[in-house]
């Protein structure tokens, strides 16, 4: 039994084909954008963690409360589910 696509005129088949291709392309672009934005959010969270750790580790001679606040922020980030990823870039 012939399929429905073969009963349609050639122009209708071509239109359906290009509509399907366009839909797939748009779907892949949306998936790519979602993946990239997720990775950017993860990188921003890692960078914030690094910055907080730097502030907590830096000596604060003039403001002892800043050390306490940085330590509390570090403890709060440590309790969250986001963990920093350590990456070592070396060139050989």
Number of C-alpha atoms within 10 A of each C-alpha: 3 6 7 8 12 9 10 11 9 11 9 12 15 13 11 13 12 12 12 12 12 12 12 12 12 12 12 12 12 12 12 12 12 12 11 12 12 12 12 12 11 16 14 12 16 17 14 14 19 14 14 19 17 13 18 19 12 11 12 12 8 7 9 10 10 15 17 12 14 19 17 14 17 19 12 10 18 13 10 8 7 12 13 16 10 7 6 6 6 5 4 3
